[in-house]
Amino acid sequence: MPTMVHRSGAFATICSVALSVAPLPSSAAFQTATPTAQDQDDAPNVEALRQAAEGGDAEAQFFLAVAYINGQGVVEDDAEAVRWYRLAADQGYAEAQSAMGAVYFDGRGVVQDDDEAVRWYRLAADQGYAEAQSAMGAVYFAGRGVGQDDAEAVRWYRLAADQGLANGQNFVGFAYDTGRGVVQDDDEAVRWYRLAADQGYAEAQSAMGAMYLAGRGVGQDDTEAVRWYRLAADQGLANGQLFVGFTYDNGRGVVQDHAEAVHWYRLAADQGDAYAQFNLGLSYARGQGVTQDNVVAYMWLNLATAQQSGEDSENSAEVRDLVADGMTSEQIAEAQRRAREWKPSPQPQP
């Protein structure tokens, strides 16, 4: 996410502007949907599944594999899950083929192998299985197991999107947003983002917030931007939380409230978002919305600097070093210790 940094006195004020609003596909983009006990209302009847699976029922084999991969009613066992996935996949069961792609991609229960992952994903995708089509888009986008090819990535994502898969719709929006594999088109980006966002897809909701904030493909509207960002933030998406914090920090679409900004920055920073870590460190350095504390400020700014690259990293380091000018060597050592010991705490997704 590009940033524009404006100097003001000793410290920098960050103003995040989404020029490219959707994150690159995460590892989740390569995985098949794995049903859980909640998806099936109750925990699976493992013995009934096993009996049917041993009798050659492909669906039962698939759901028995799901039980093993999730540890539902049995001890979690990736290798045993793969054995049952493979039996179902060998019968042409598309969901199991896609799951085989996922386990090879992640190296769960098998030796990690991108080529083998793509082979299985393609078998399922060629049957029209939307999750596998989306995974094929992701591997072409990343160039894993295939030559990197944005146009081919968009083709596969579009197949999934046309079936209503939110992840596919979100990526097609991203492609139009950034002009990767297609001619850049803000209107088309918004159309696809909205389709995914209306299904509750958090990354697309955050993207909609960015489009409204920047007035790209829609009329500029801070209030509507906040509404979309908040929907994403309430699902635990760090990017959404970062921008809700930004809107409170700057009074865009909401009444300015620095304490509320700190609350949202902290949620995103705790998940490891470098821009939220910078903003939170800056808030502590200034004592804005929180009690001023150079040790805590240095810690967050140090974490941001370590994650960022190029100009962003240089800016964060400059602010960190300005904070350090007002600290003792013991305070700096304490802040560095806290940064070394810090660990991200991802929030559970609904």
C-alpha positions in Angstrom: 0.0 0.0 0.0 1.8 3.2 -1.1 2.1 6.0 1.4 2.6 9.7 1.2 4.6 11.0 4.1 4.3 14.7 5.1 6.9 16.2 7.5 5.6 18.4 10.3 8.1 19.5 12.9 10.1 16.6 14.5 7.7 13.9 13.4 6.1 12.6 10.3 2.3 12.4 9.7 1.3 9.5 7.6 -1.5 9.8 5.1 -2.3 6.5 3.5 -3.8 6.7 0.0 -4.9 3.5 -1.7 -3.6 3.6 -5.2 -3.6 -0.2 -5.5 -6.3 -1.2 -3.1 -6.4 -5.0 -3.0 -3.7 -7.1 -1.5 -1.9 -9.7 -3.5 -3.4 -13.2 -3.2 -2.5 -14.7 0.1 -1.8 -18.4 0.7 -5.5 -18.9 1.3 -6.0 -18.2 -2.4 -4.3 -21.5 -3.2 -6.3 -23.6 -0.7 -9.5 -25.5 -1.2 -12.4 -24.9 1.0 -12.3 -27.4 3.8 -15.7 -28.1 5.5 -15.7 -27.9 9.3 -18.1 -29.3 11.9 -19.9 -26.0 11.8 -20.4 -26.4 8.0 -22.1 -29.7 8.7 -24.1 -28.5 11.7 -22.7 -31.3 13.9 -19.4 -33.1 14.3 -19.1 -35.9 11.7 -20.1 -39.4 12.5 -16.6 -40.7 11.8 -17.4 -44.4 12.0 -20.3 -44.1 9.6 -18.0 -42.1 7.2 -15.3 -44.7 7.6 -17.6 -47.6 6.8 -18.9 -45.8 3.6 -15.4 -44.7 2.7 -14.0 -48.2 3.0 -16.8 -49.3 0.7 -15.5 -46.9 -2.0 -17.9 -44.0 -1.6 -15.9 -41.0 -2.9 -17.9 -38.4 -1.0 -17.4 -40.3 2.3 -13.7 -40.6 1.5 -13.5 -36.9 1.1 -15.3 -36.0 4.3 -13.3 -38.6 6.2 -10.2 -36.8 4.9 -11.7 -33.5 6.1 -12.2 -35.0 9.6 -8.5 -36.0 9.7 -7.2 -32.7 8.4 -9.2 -30.8 11.0 -9.0 -33.3 13.8 -12.8 -33.6 14.0 -13.8 -36.8 15.8 -10.3 -38.2 15.2 -6.8 -37.3 16.1 -5.5 -34.8 13.5 -3.4 -36.7 11.0 -2.4 -35.0 7.7 -0.9 -38.2 6.2 -4.2 -40.1 6.8 -6.1 -37.1 5.4 -4.1 -37.2 2.2 -4.6 -41.0 1.9 -8.4 -40.5 1.9 -8.3 -37.4 -0.3 -6.3 -39.3 -2.8 -8.7 -42.2 -2.9 -11.6 -39.8 -3.6 -9.6 -37.8 -6.0 -8.6 -40.9 -8.0 -12.3 -41.4 -8.5 -12.6 -38.0 -10.1 -14.2 -36.2 -7.1 -13.4 -32.6 -7.8 -13.3 -31.3 -4.2 -10.8 -34.0 -3.3 -8.7 -33.2 -6.3 -8.6 -29.6 -5.3 -7.8 -30.6 -1.7 -4.9 -32.6 -3.1 -3.7 -29.5 -4.8 -3.8 -27.7 -1.5 -1.9 -30.3 0.5 0.9 -30.4 -2.1 1.0 -26.6 -2.2 1.3 -26.4 1.5 3.3 -29.6 2.1 0.7 -31.1 4.5 1.1 -34.8 4.8 3.2 -34.9 1.6 6.5 -33.4 0.4 5.7 -29.8 -0.8 5.5 -29.9 -4.7 4.2 -27.0 -6.7 4.1 -29.0 -9.9 2.0 -31.7 -8.3 -0.2 -29.1 -6.7 -0.9 -27.6 -10.1 -1.6 -31.0 -11.6 -4.3 -31.7 -9.1 -5.8 -28.2 -9.1 -6.1 -28.4 -12.9 -7.9 -31.7 -12.8 -10.6 -30.1 -10.5 -10.6 -26.8 -12.3 -11.2 -28.6 -15.7 -14.4 -30.0 -14.1 -15.6 -26.5 -13.4 -14.8 -26.5 -9.6 -14.7 -22.8 -8.8 -12.3 -23.1 -5.8 -9.8 -24.9 -8.0 -10.2 -22.4 -10.8 -9.4 -19.7 -8.3 -6.4 -21.6 -7.1 -5.2 -21.9 -10.8 -5.5 -18.1 -11.0 -3.4 -17.8 -7.9 -0.6 -20.1 -9.2 -0.4 -18.3 -12.5 -0.4 -15.0 -10.7 2.5 -16.1 -8.5 4.3 -18.2 -11.1 4.4 -21.3 -8.9 4.4 -24.6 -10.8 3.6 -22.7 -14.0 5.1 -19.7 -15.8 4.0 -16.4 -14.3 1.2 -15.1 -16.6 -1.2 -12.4 -15.4 -3.6 -12.8 -18.4 -3.9 -16.6 -17.7 -4.4 -15.8 -14.0 -7.3 -13.5 -14.8 -8.8 -16.1 -17.2 -9.0 -18.6 -14.4 -10.1 -16.2 -11.7 -12.8 -15.0 -14.1 -14.1 -18.5 -14.5 -14.4 -18.8 -10.7 -15.9 -15.2 -10.5 -18.6 -16.0 -13.1 -19.7 -18.8 -10.8 -20.1 -16.3 -7.9 -16.9 -17.2 -6.0 -16.1 -14.1 -4.0 -12.3 -14.7 -4.0 -12.4 -14.8 -7.8 -14.5 -11.7 -8.0 -12.2 -9.9 -5.7 -9.1 -10.8 -7.8 -10.8 -9.8 -11.0 -11.5 -6.4 -9.3 -7.8 -6.3 -8.3 -6.8 -7.0 -11.9 -8.9 -4.2 -13.3 -7.8 -1.9 -10.4 -4.1 -2.4 -11.2 -4.2 -3.3 -14.9 -2.6 -6.7 -14.4 -3.6 -9.0 -17.2 -6.4 -6.6 -18.4 -6.7 -3.0 -19.4 -6.9 -0.9 -16.3 -10.5 0.2 -15.6 -11.7 1.7 -12.3 -15.4 1.2 -13.1 -14.9 -2.5 -13.8 -12.8 -2.8 -10.7 -15.6 -1.4 -8.5 -18.1 -3.6 -10.2 -16.2 -6.8 -9.3 -15.1 -5.6 -5.9 -18.7 -4.8 -5.1 -19.9 -8.3 -6.1 -17.4 -9.9 -3.7 -18.0 -7.3 -1.0 -21.7 -7.8 -1.0 -21.0 -11.5 -0.2 -19.1 -10.3 2.9 -15.6 -10.9 1.5 -13.5 -8.7 3.8 -10.7 -7.9 1.3 -13.2 -6.7 -1.2 -15.0 -4.6 1.4 -11.7 -2.9 2.3 -11.1 -2.4 -1.5 -14.5 -0.7 -1.8 -13.5 1.6 1.1 -10.3 2.5 -0.7 -12.2 3.3 -4.0 -14.6 5.6 -2.2 -11.8 7.2 -0.2 -9.9 8.0 -3.4 -13.0 8.6 -5.6 -12.0 6.0 -8.2 -14.8 4.4 -10.1 -17.3 6.0 -7.7 -18.0 9.5 -6.4 -15.6 10.4 -3.6 -17.4 9.8 -0.3 -15.6 9.5 3.0 -18.6 8.3 4.9 -19.2 5.5 2.5 -15.5 4.7 2.6 -15.7 4.4 6.4 -18.7 2.1 6.1 -16.9 -0.4 3.9 -13.7 -0.2 5.8 -15.6 -0.9 9.1 -17.3 -3.9 7.6 -13.8 -5.4 6.8 -12.4 -4.3 10.1 -15.2 -5.9 12.0 -14.2 -9.2 10.3 -10.6 -8.8 11.7 -9.0 -7.7 8.4 -5.9 -5.7 9.3 -6.1 -3.4 6.3 -9.6 -2.5 7.2 -8.7 -1.8 10.8 -5.7 0.4 9.6 -8.0 2.6 7.5 -10.7 2.9 10.1 -7.9 4.2 12.3 -6.8 6.5 9.6 -10.3 8.0 9.2 -10.6 8.6 13.0 -7.1 10.1 13.0 -7.9 12.5 10.2 -11.6 13.1 10.8 -12.6 11.7 7.4 -16.2 10.5 7.4 -16.2 10.4 11.2 -15.7 12.8 14.0 -11.9 13.1 14.6 -11.0 10.9 17.6 -7.3 10.1 18.2 -8.1 7.6 21.0 -10.4 5.7 18.7 -7.7 5.8 16.0 -5.2 4.3 18.4 -7.7 1.5 19.1 -8.0 0.5 15.5 -4.3 1.0 14.7 -3.5 -1.4 17.6 -5.8 -4.1 16.3 -4.0 -4.0 12.9 -0.5 -3.6 14.4 -1.0 -6.6 16.7 -1.6 -8.6 13.5 1.7 -7.4 12.0 0.5 -4.6 9.7 3.6 -2.5 9.2 1.7 0.7 8.4 -0.5 0.4 11.5 2.7 -0.3 13.5 4.1 3.0 12.2 0.9 5.0 12.9 0.7 3.5 16.4 4.3 4.3 17.1 3.8 7.8 15.9 0.8 8.1 18.2 2.8 7.1 21.2 5.7 9.4 20.2 3.3 12.4 20.0 1.1 11.3 23.0 -1.9 11.6 20.6 -4.8 9.5 21.7 -2.6 7.7 24.2 -0.2 8.5 27.0 3.1 9.6 25.5 5.7 6.8 25.8 9.0 6.8 23.8 9.8 3.2 24.7 6.6 1.9 23.2 6.9 4.3 20.3 10.4 3.1 19.4 9.3 -0.5 19.7 6.4 -0.1 17.2 8.5 2.1 14.8 11.3 -0.5 14.9 8.9 -3.2 14.0 7.5 -1.2 11.1 11.0 -0.4 9.8 12.0 -4.0 9.9 9.0 -5.1 7.8 9.0 -2.3 5.2 11.4 -1.6 2.3 12.6 1.3 0.3 11.3 4.8 1.1 8.7 3.5 3.5 11.4 1.8 5.6 13.7 4.9 5.4 10.8 7.1 6.6 10.0 4.8 9.6 13.6 4.6 10.5 14.0 8.4 10.4 11.0 8.9 12.8 12.3 6.1 15.1 15.7 7.7 15.2 14.1 11.1 16.1 12.3 9.4 19.0 15.6 7.8 20.0 17.2 11.3 20.3 15.0 11.8 23.4 15.8 8.4 25.0 18.5 7.0 27.3 20.6 4.1 26.1 18.7 1.9 28.7 15.3 3.0 27.2 16.5 2.2 23.7 17.7 -1.2 24.8 14.4 -1.9 26.5 12.5 -0.9 23.4 14.7 -3.1 21.2 14.1 -6.0 23.6 10.4 -5.6 23.4 10.6 -5.5 19.6 12.6 -8.7 19.5 10.2 -10.5 21.7 7.0 -9.2 20.0 4.9 -11.8 18.2 1.9 -11.1 16.0 -1.5 -12.2 17.2 -3.8 -12.8 14.2 -7.5 -12.3 15.0 -9.9 -15.2 14.4 -11.9 -14.7 11.2 -15.7 -15.1 11.5 
